[in-house]
Amino acid sequence: MPVYKIHHITRYEYEQPVTESVNEIRIFPYQSDDQEILRHDLSISDHPEVYQYFDYWKNLTGLFNILQPHRYLIIESKLLVRTTLSSQIQLNFQSGWEQLKEETLAQLQLIELMRPETINEQEQIKAITERIFHPDKSVARTVEEAGEYIYKNFKYTKGITTIETTIDEILQHRRGVCQDFAHLLLQILRSLQVPCRYVSGYVCPNKHGMRGEGATHAWVEAWIPKWGWAGIDPTNNVWITNNHVKLAVGRDFKDCTPVKGTFKGPSKQKLHVFVSVAYEDGHVFEETNLVYQKRSGKTNPHEYTSESIASQQQQ
């Protein structure tokens, strides 16, 4: 069972002092049997009190505010975690669609996670589902082929999409990053009435050469009948084993945003996101990304939101 040391720094810099910074964070490791939290240290500039609670999706969430004027905000997370899943795939590849229907009717939240988005290019999604679906094929195999379709037909390219990129735009570009591919896979699976949810976290592949190192990562969990939640990473065309560390789950990215909030002040801001992953063999992978701000368009000219920039597009 591998142990990973993950260092994640979110740093905001403001051109002028800002006030009343109110923030919501989801950078705590998700509590599940698949990972053991050995240590987690969180530090925030100006040392505000952080109120913690579990949200609707059972993500541990923190709320804090900094009222006094400040020129920067730094949120630093140091995590030591052991992943406990097997390195080998152990799924139920026999259970089918009737079993899925029986299980989803009994759980309200699964029904909630079956509804696809309303998009303009749903016909393209329909063409994909018709290609991969067969009533005699198991649910797990269908999910696997949906992820494989994205991996083979969409190009992994950084910098051409943002946190606001829609599924229609992803279908048009035929390229993007892990966040885009996760949203696309959700649309495909939900169009097949497979309950599924967005997952944010880190990918820690070491020498396996997976995409997504050096930034927060995203993948999908699908409900497999007679099994439960199973993670699949369409960016890397793999089922989730012990190379992924989970932070949050939800209907889509908005439910899993690592950091979001607002501040007051007529100031532009810069956001730097640093992520490093250290492995047991001493190897360290790290990367710093500069994320650009988009103003919120609020009616008050002296109030700007940091939500768009704080969201930290997942790579």
N, C-alpha and C positions, 0 to 999 in steps of 0.2 A: 504494500500500500504506500504510494508515494506521498511525500511531504513537500509542500511548496511554501515559500516565503514570498509574499506579495506586498509590494509597496506602491501605494496609489496616492498621488498628490494632485489636488485641484487648486489652482492658484489664479485668483482674479486680481487684476491691477486696474485701478481707476485713474483717469487723467486728473480728476479733481476729487476732493473728499465727498463721500456719499454717506447717507444716514439711513436708518430704519431698514436695514437689510434683514429680511425674513426669509428663511431657507428651510427646505425639506430635503432630507438625504436618505438614499437607499443604497448604502455602501457597506451594510452589515452582511456577513455571510448568512445565507439562507439556512434555517435550522431543519435538517433532515437526516435520515439514516445514511445518506450517501456521502456525507463529509463530516469530519470531526474537527471542531475548532479548538486548536491547541492554545492559541493566544490571539487576541485582537486588541490593538491599541488605536484609539482615535484621538486626534488633537486638532483643535480649531483655533485660529488666531483670535486674540482678545478673550479667549477662554469662556465662551458663553455656556450657560447651562443648557444641556440637550435633553429635551423631553422625548422619551421613547415609547412607542406603541406598535402594535401589530395592525396592519391595515386589512382591508377586505380580503386580500389575496394571501394573508398570513406572512407578509414581508415585515421584518423589523424595520421600522421607520423612525428617523430622528427629526425633531423640529427645534430650531433655535433662531434667535434674533440678535442682531448687534445694532443698538440704537445710536451709539455715539458716532461722530464722524470718523471715517477711516479711508485709507487709500488703497488697501489691499485686503483680501480675504483668502486664507489658506486653510484647506481641509485636507488633513493627512491621515491616511489609514495604513496601518501595518498589520498584516494578517499572516499567521502561521497556521496552516490547515493541512489535514491529512484526508485524502480522498479514499473512500472505502469500497467503491464499486470495483467489480472484477475488471481486468483488462480484456476479458473475453466477452463477446456478446451472448447474453442469456435472456432471450425473449420468447414470448409465445407467438410463433409464426403459424399457428393452426387456427386460432379463434377467428370467427368470421363476422359478417355484417349483422346477422340476426342477434348474435350475442352482444354486439355493440349496441344495437337498438334497445335491447332489454336493460342494459346497464345505464344508458343515458337517460331513459325515462324515469329511473329511480333517483337521479341526482340533479337537482336544479342547477347547480353551478356548471355541470357538464353541458346542459342545454344552453346556458348562457355563452359558453365557449364554442358553440357550433355555428353561430350566425356569421356569415361572411359580410364584408363591407359592401356597400353599394358603390360600384365603380363603373366607369364608362366602358372599359374594355373587358367586361365579364365574358364576352364571347371567346376571347383568347384563353381565359381561365377554363371555360367549358371545353375547349379543344384539348387542353392539357389533361383534364380529368377524363375525357373520353379515351385518351391515349393510354392512360395508366390503369383505369378501373376495369375490373371484371368481377362479377358477383361471386365467382368461385375462388377468387384470389383472397388471401387473408388480409386483415386490416394492416398488420405489421408490414407485410410485403408491399402493400399499396403505399403506405407512408414512406417506406424505403425508396420506392421507385419515384415518388414525388420529389424527394430530396435529391435523388440522382439526376432527375430531369433538370432541375435548376443548376446543379453543378456542371452539367455538360452543355447547357444551352445559354447560360448567362456568364459573362466574364467578370471576374473579380478585379475591380479597378477603384482605387482610392481617389477622392477628390472631385468626383463628378456628381455626387448626390449630397444631400444635407439631411438633417433630422426631419425636415418638412417634405421630403420627397414622397410622392404618392405611389401607390401600386400601379396606376396608369402610366406614370413616368418611368417606373422600373421596367414595365413591359415594353415601353418605347425605346429606352436606352439599351436594353438587353445587357446591362452591366450595373455594378454597384458594389456595396460592401455587405458585411454580415447582417447588419440591421435591415437592409433592403431585402436580402434573400430570406430572412426570417419572416418578414411581413408577407412576402410573396408566397412562401410555403403555408403560412396561416390561411391565406385566401384560398389556396388550392384545396387544402384539407377540409376547411369549413364548408366549401362548396360541395364536398363529398359527405358532409354531415359527420365528420370526425372531430370530436372535441379536441382542442389544442390550445396551447398558451405560449406566449412569448417568454423567453428567459434571458436575463442579463447576467454577465459574470466575466470570467477570464478563461482563456484557453492556454493550457500549459503543456505544450507538446514536446518540449526539449528538442530531441534530435529527429522528431518525426516530420518536421517541416510543414506544419499546418499553417494556414493563413489565420491572421488575427492576433499574433503575438504583439506585445507592446501597446495594447489598448484594451479597453473593455470590449468584451465580445458578446455576441447574441446568437441564440439558437432557438429551437422549438421543442416543446414537450407535447407528445400526442398520447391520447388515451387508448391503450391497447386492451381490448376485452380479455378478461381472465388473467390480467397482469397488472394494469395500472398505468401510471405515467412513465413514458419512456422518452428520453431525450434524443434528438437527432439534429445534426449540424449540417445544413445544406451547403454552407460555405466550404466545408472540407469533405462532404460526402461520407460522413461517419455517424454511427450511433454513439451516444455519449457513454464513455466508460469512466476511467479515472484520470483523464487529462483535462477535465473541465471543472471549474470551481463556480458554484452558483451563488448569486447575490439576491436576485428578486425574480418574481414571476408575475404575469398579468395578462390581460387581454391583448395588449400591444405595448409598444415602447413607452407610451405615455404613463403606463402603470408602473414602469420599472426605471424611470429616469434617475440616474445616480444622484444628481444634484439639480434642484430648481428652486427659484425664489424670485423675490423682487427687492429693489432698493429705491431710494429717493435721491435725486440729484441730477443736474444737467451734465453728466459726465459719460464719456465713452469708456468702454472697458475692453480689456484683453483677457483671454483665458488660456492658460497653459495647463495641459494635462500630462502628467508623468506617470508611467506604469513600469514597474520592473518585476520580474519573476525570477526568483533564485531557486535552483534545484538542489537536490541532495548531493549531487556530484560536484557542486560548487559553480556550475555554469549559471550565468546571469544574463537574462535578456531584458533590455530596457529601451524605452522610446519616449520622447517628448513630442506632443502635438500641440500646435497653436490653432485654436478654434476661434473663428470670427463671429462677431456679434451682429445680430439683427435687432433693430429697435422695435419696441412692442406696438407703437402706434396708439398709445394711451392718450386720452384727451388732455390730461394734465401734462404740460410741456416739461415739467420738472420731475416727472416720475417715469422711470424706465424699468422694464422687466429684465431680469437676468435669466429667465427661464429658457429661452431659445439657446443661448450660448451655454448655459449650464448643463444642458441636456447631454452634452458630450457624445456626439455620434459614435456609435459602436462599430468597430472595424472588423 
